[in-house]
Amino acid sequence: MSKVVVVTGAGSGIGRSISYRLAADGHAIAAVDIDPSGLVATVEQIVATGGTAQAFPADIVPPGAFEQITADVEAGLGPVAVLCNVAGIGVAAPLLTTSTEDWDRVFAVNVRGLVQATRAAAPHLRSSRGSIVNVASIVGLRPGPQPLAYAASKAAVVSLNRTLSRVLAPEVRVNAVAPGWIAGEWMERTLGDNYERLMERRAKFTPMQRNVTLEDVAESIWSLATSHPFVTGEVVVIDGGFTATT
């Protein structure tokens, strides 16, 4: 059965991958991103392959922004049944050199944006008995190389995920995914010149003998969003067994 799915951060990375995956399954995608060009590229690809998608360019941080988005989505596509809170940013600076402005921006997008999107979509999701999937990270569960602002924001997402699963029950299921090191642009920026060496080392110590891909993450989000009717409040780690065995 086709559902209307709102995906934040749909203009690139995980957001784009889960938009493609859900659209391929016949769901209508309300793609939200602050980057209009990336957003248009995502929507055009979905439509070109026979799917249904509309672009909703917006910054999810300003108060009230997501109330307008959900109203526009309902008018254009129908009642919201799934919310994928994917939008997130990081800063490369370590703790001692991270500016207050950068710290606040990371938390504004990764935490406040998630809360505002959830709060705005909650009445629609309750009516449709829908689901939410939040994107956390393994660095929100255990230390990692990511700068502290990003890691701390993802720890907040893990905590919010559990709290929201209680607050929105029984009508809405709320779960999260916590990806490991995803091969590609994000980790290239994080690891810099050490990317190839450290990713190879990570794969060696991962039971599945490779690193996570965007498609791996999208598949897990798709599963949590569309099935598992009695699973809520969970954080699914997607790292090929690295966290469980090292």
Backbone torsions as a table, in degrees:
resi	resn	phi	psi	omega
1	MET	NA	127.7	-177.9
2	SER	-68.9	138.8	178.2
3	LYS	-127.4	157.6	173.5
4	VAL	-91.8	122.5	-175.5
5	VAL	-118.3	124.4	173.5
6	VAL	-94.2	125.6	178.7
7	VAL	-121.4	116.1	173.1
8	THR	-85.9	151.9	-176.1
9	GLY	68.9	29.3	-172.8
10	ALA	-76.9	-5.5	-176.0
11	GLY	-81.7	-4.9	-179.4
12	SER	-167.2	171.4	169.2
13	GLY	54.0	-134.9	-178.0
14	ILE	-60.3	-41.3	-178.9
15	GLY	-60.0	-42.9	177.8
16	ARG	-66.4	-42.6	-177.7
17	SER	-63.9	-43.1	-179.4
18	ILE	-72.0	-30.7	174.8
19	SER	-61.7	-45.4	177.8
20	TYR	-61.7	-44.1	-175.9
21	ARG	-65.1	-44.5	-178.4
22	LEU	-72.0	-36.2	177.5
23	ALA	-65.3	-37.7	178.2
24	ALA	-63.8	-23.6	179.0
25	ASP	-88.5	2.6	175.7
26	GLY	96.9	5.3	-179.3
27	HIS	-86.6	150.7	178.5
28	ALA	-87.6	127.4	-173.0
29	ILE	-104.5	122.2	168.9
30	ALA	-96.9	100.5	-172.0
31	ALA	-91.5	121.7	-177.0
32	VAL	-117.9	132.8	177.2
33	ASP	-164.8	153.2	177.3
34	ILE	-79.3	-18.4	-177.9
35	ASP	-96.0	102.5	-176.4
36	PRO	-60.6	-38.6	-175.8
37	SER	-67.5	-45.0	177.3
38	GLY	-63.7	-38.2	-179.8
39	LEU	-64.3	-45.8	179.4
40	VAL	-61.7	-40.4	179.5
41	ALA	-62.0	-41.1	178.3
42	THR	-62.8	-49.0	-177.4
43	VAL	-64.9	-43.1	-179.7
44	GLU	-61.5	-39.5	178.8
45	GLN	-65.1	-42.1	179.0
46	ILE	-62.9	-47.4	-178.8
47	VAL	-65.0	-38.0	-179.3
48	ALA	-64.5	-26.2	-179.9
49	THR	-99.4	15.0	173.4
50	GLY	92.1	8.0	-179.2
51	GLY	-91.9	178.6	179.4
52	THR	-116.5	125.3	179.4
53	ALA	-157.6	148.5	173.0
54	GLN	-132.5	146.3	179.9
55	ALA	-93.7	136.0	176.6
56	PHE	-129.3	81.2	-178.7
57	PRO	-67.5	124.9	-177.1
58	ALA	-167.2	152.0	168.7
59	ASP	-91.7	123.3	-175.4
60	ILE	-83.4	-1.4	-175.1
61	VAL	-81.2	-43.9	-176.5
62	PRO	-60.0	139.7	177.6
63	PRO	-57.1	136.7	177.5
64	GLY	86.7	-11.3	-175.8
65	ALA	-61.9	-41.4	-173.9
66	PHE	-79.5	-23.2	173.0
67	GLU	-59.8	-41.0	178.6
68	GLN	-68.8	-38.9	179.0
69	ILE	-60.8	-48.9	-177.9
70	THR	-64.4	-36.0	177.1
71	ALA	-65.1	-42.6	179.5
72	ASP	-66.7	-38.5	179.0
73	VAL	-63.9	-45.3	-179.2
74	GLU	-63.0	-38.1	179.7
75	ALA	-69.7	-35.7	-174.7
76	GLY	-90.9	-32.8	-174.2
77	LEU	-123.5	-28.0	-178.1
78	GLY	125.1	-176.4	-176.6
79	PRO	-62.5	136.7	179.8
80	VAL	-73.0	128.1	-179.7
81	ALA	-114.3	-22.8	-178.9
82	VAL	-140.5	136.9	173.3
83	LEU	-120.9	122.7	174.5
84	CYS	-108.3	107.0	179.2
85	ASN	-86.4	92.6	-174.6
86	VAL	-107.3	-31.8	-173.0
87	ALA	-51.9	131.3	179.4
88	GLY	-164.6	153.2	177.4
89	ILE	-136.1	165.9	174.5
90	GLY	-142.8	167.6	173.7
91	VAL	-125.4	146.5	-173.5
92	ALA	-80.5	-18.1	-173.6
93	ALA	-71.4	142.3	173.5
94	PRO	-71.7	172.1	-172.5
95	LEU	-51.9	-48.9	-171.3
96	LEU	-70.3	-17.5	179.3
97	THR	-115.8	5.3	176.8
98	THR	-76.3	124.4	179.8
99	SER	-72.2	157.1	176.3
100	THR	-60.0	-37.5	179.9
101	GLU	-63.2	-43.9	178.5
102	ASP	-64.9	-44.0	178.3
103	TRP	-57.0	-48.5	-178.2
104	ASP	-64.6	-36.2	-179.3
105	ARG	-67.8	-41.0	177.4
106	VAL	-59.3	-46.7	-179.5
107	PHE	-70.8	-31.5	178.5
108	ALA	-63.0	-44.1	-178.9
109	VAL	-78.1	-51.9	-170.0
110	ASN	-74.1	-28.7	-175.9
111	VAL	-113.5	-59.0	-177.8
112	ARG	-64.3	-38.8	178.2
113	GLY	-60.5	-41.1	177.6
114	LEU	-62.4	-44.4	-179.5
115	VAL	-63.3	-44.5	-177.9
116	GLN	-67.2	-38.9	177.0
117	ALA	-63.9	-43.4	-179.2
118	THR	-65.1	-44.5	-178.9
119	ARG	-62.5	-41.4	-179.3
120	ALA	-69.7	-38.2	-176.7
121	ALA	-83.3	-17.1	-172.3
122	ALA	-54.4	-46.1	179.1
123	PRO	-60.3	-38.8	179.2
124	HIS	-68.3	-42.1	-179.6
125	LEU	-67.5	-36.3	177.4
126	ARG	-65.0	-41.4	179.9
127	SER	-63.7	-36.5	-178.4
128	SER	-93.5	0.9	-175.7
129	ARG	49.7	57.1	-172.2
130	GLY	-94.6	-157.4	-176.8
131	SER	-146.6	157.3	176.8
132	ILE	-124.9	137.9	170.4
133	VAL	-124.9	120.6	178.2
134	ASN	-99.2	146.6	176.9
135	VAL	-101.2	109.8	174.8
136	ALA	-99.0	-142.8	178.5
137	SER	-168.4	154.9	176.7
138	ILE	-64.7	-21.3	177.6
139	VAL	-74.6	-10.0	170.5
140	GLY	-84.9	-7.6	180.0
141	LEU	-110.7	-28.3	-179.0
142	ARG	-153.8	157.9	-177.7
143	PRO	-60.7	150.6	178.0
144	GLY	-154.9	-174.9	-175.9
145	PRO	-78.9	-11.5	-178.3
146	GLN	-65.8	145.8	177.7
147	PRO	-56.6	153.9	-170.0
148	LEU	-61.2	-37.9	-178.8
149	ALA	-58.0	-45.4	179.1
150	TYR	-64.9	-48.1	-178.5
151	ALA	-61.0	-43.7	-179.5
152	ALA	-65.0	-37.5	178.6
153	SER	-65.9	-36.0	179.5
154	LYS	-74.7	-29.4	171.7
155	ALA	-64.0	-37.6	176.0
156	ALA	-64.1	-38.1	177.5
157	VAL	-62.5	-41.6	178.3
158	VAL	-60.3	-45.0	179.7
159	SER	-65.1	-45.4	178.8
160	LEU	-61.0	-39.1	-179.5
161	ASN	-56.3	-45.7	-179.0
162	ARG	-68.2	-42.3	-179.5
163	THR	-65.1	-45.4	-178.4
164	LEU	-65.7	-30.8	178.4
165	SER	-63.8	-28.9	176.5
166	ARG	-81.4	-44.7	-176.0
167	VAL	-63.8	-38.7	-174.6
168	LEU	-94.7	-2.8	177.2
169	ALA	-71.4	153.6	2.5
170	PRO	-93.1	-1.0	-173.4
171	GLU	-73.8	-34.6	-171.5
172	VAL	-120.3	128.7	171.9
173	ARG	-86.6	140.3	179.8
174	VAL	-130.6	117.5	178.8
175	ASN	-134.5	171.4	-179.9
176	ALA	-140.4	158.1	169.3
177	VAL	-114.5	146.9	177.9
178	ALA	-125.7	89.3	-179.0
179	PRO	-69.8	152.0	169.7
180	GLY	-84.1	-149.3	-178.7
181	TRP	-73.8	109.4	-178.7
182	ILE	-86.2	123.2	178.3
183	ALA	-61.6	131.6	177.3
184	GLY	133.4	-158.0	-166.6
185	GLU	-59.9	-43.5	-175.8
186	TRP	-59.4	-50.2	-178.6
187	MET	-71.9	-27.2	174.4
188	GLU	-61.5	-42.2	177.8
189	ARG	-67.9	-39.2	-176.3
190	THR	-70.0	-44.3	-173.7
191	LEU	-93.1	-15.8	177.2
192	GLY	60.1	-132.5	-176.6
193	ASP	-66.7	-15.5	-179.3
194	ASN	-89.7	4.4	-173.1
195	TYR	-54.5	-56.8	-174.9
196	GLU	-60.6	-45.5	-176.8
197	ARG	-66.1	-45.3	-176.4
198	LEU	-74.2	-34.7	177.3
199	MET	-67.6	-38.8	177.0
200	GLU	-63.3	-41.8	178.6
201	ARG	-64.9	-41.3	179.3
202	ARG	-61.3	-45.3	180.0
203	ALA	-61.8	-38.4	-179.3
204	LYS	-60.4	-37.4	-177.7
205	PHE	-94.0	7.2	176.7
206	THR	-95.9	128.6	-178.8
207	PRO	-52.5	-35.0	179.5
208	MET	-80.6	-2.8	172.3
209	GLN	63.9	28.6	172.4
210	ARG	-159.9	172.2	177.6
211	ASN	-95.0	167.1	-178.1
212	VAL	-69.6	146.6	173.3
213	THR	-114.7	163.8	176.1
214	LEU	-60.3	-35.0	179.9
215	GLU	-66.9	-35.8	175.7
216	ASP	-59.6	-46.0	-178.5
217	VAL	-66.0	-43.8	-179.8
218	ALA	-60.1	-39.6	-179.3
219	GLU	-63.3	-40.0	179.6
220	SER	-70.5	-39.6	176.6
221	ILE	-63.0	-45.5	177.9
222	TRP	-54.9	-45.7	-178.2
223	SER	-63.3	-46.3	-179.8
224	LEU	-66.9	-35.0	-176.5
225	ALA	-72.9	-33.0	-168.4
226	THR	-113.8	-9.9	-179.3
227	SER	-138.6	-155.1	-179.4
228	HIS	53.0	62.0	-172.9
229	PRO	-65.4	-15.3	-179.2
230	PHE	-116.6	21.7	177.9
231	VAL	-111.1	122.1	176.7
232	THR	-152.8	154.0	-180.0
233	GLY	77.5	10.1	-175.3
234	GLU	-98.5	153.9	174.0
235	VAL	-119.9	111.9	-177.7
236	VAL	-92.5	116.5	179.6
237	VAL	-81.4	130.0	-178.9
238	ILE	-119.7	85.9	-178.9
239	ASP	-146.9	22.7	176.1
240	GLY	65.4	18.8	178.3
241	GLY	92.6	4.2	-177.2
242	PHE	-60.7	-50.4	-176.9
243	THR	-63.7	-37.0	-176.3
244	ALA	-72.9	-20.1	-170.7
245	THR	-121.7	1.8	179.6
246	THR	-125.7	NA	NA
